[in-house]
């Protein structure tokens, strides 16, 4: 696995952990807690289409920060408005 992927996974998880909101990445019919590095390792290696679900008191800030960190690493997400 490339080091760039490792850096992306660590930064995504660290960014998510700054927020109280629940941040979940969906691909296919699977849901992964973005705060979990282990979950991200399996997700970012097997999928290229991601939906991001964010719920909680700081959801707007979390969505913005997550979009920025995913974009920084060349990963595309679709932020779901529930």
C-alpha positions in Angstrom: 0.0 0.0 0.0 1.4 3.4 -0.9 2.6 5.8 1.8 0.3 8.5 0.5 -2.7 6.3 1.3 -1.3 5.8 4.8 -1.0 9.6 5.3 -4.5 10.2 4.0 -6.0 7.6 6.3 -4.2 9.0 9.4 -5.1 12.6 8.5 -8.7 11.8 7.8 -9.1 10.0 11.1 -7.3 12.7 13.1 -9.5 15.4 11.5 -12.7 13.4 12.2 -11.6 13.0 15.9 -11.6 16.8 16.4 -15.4 16.8 16.2 -18.1 15.5 18.5 -20.4 14.7 15.5 -20.8 11.2 14.2 -18.9 10.9 10.9 -19.6 7.9 8.8 -18.3 6.9 5.4 -20.6 4.8 3.2 -19.6 2.8 0.2 -21.8 0.1 -1.4 -23.9 -1.1 1.6 -21.2 -0.7 4.2 -20.8 2.0 6.8 -17.5 2.8 8.4 -16.8 5.2 11.3 -14.3 7.7 9.9 -12.8 8.0 13.4 -11.6 4.4 13.1 -8.2 4.1 11.4 -8.7 0.3 10.9 -12.1 0.9 9.1 -10.5 3.5 6.8 -7.7 1.1 5.8 -10.2 -1.4 4.5 -12.5 1.2 3.0 -10.0 3.4 1.1 -8.3 0.4 -0.4 -11.4 -1.2 -1.9 -13.7 1.7 -3.0 -13.6 4.9 -4.9 -17.1 6.2 -4.5 -17.8 7.6 -1.0 -20.8 9.1 0.7 -20.2 11.0 3.9 -22.9 11.2 6.6 -22.3 13.7 9.5 -24.7 14.1 12.4 -24.2 16.1 15.6 -23.7 19.5 17.2 -20.8 20.5 15.0 -21.9 18.8 11.8 -21.5 21.8 9.5 -17.9 22.4 10.6 -17.1 18.7 10.4 -18.5 18.4 6.9 -16.4 21.3 5.7 -13.2 20.0 7.3 -13.7 16.5 6.0 -14.3 17.7 2.5 -11.1 19.6 2.7 -9.0 16.7 3.9 -10.5 14.3 1.4 -9.8 16.7 -1.4 -6.3 17.3 -0.2 -5.6 13.6 -0.8 -7.4 13.4 -4.1 -10.4 11.5 -2.7 -13.9 12.4 -3.8 -16.8 12.4 -1.3 -20.5 13.1 -1.7 -21.7 14.8 1.5 -25.2 13.5 2.2 -27.8 15.8 3.6 -30.1 13.8 5.9 
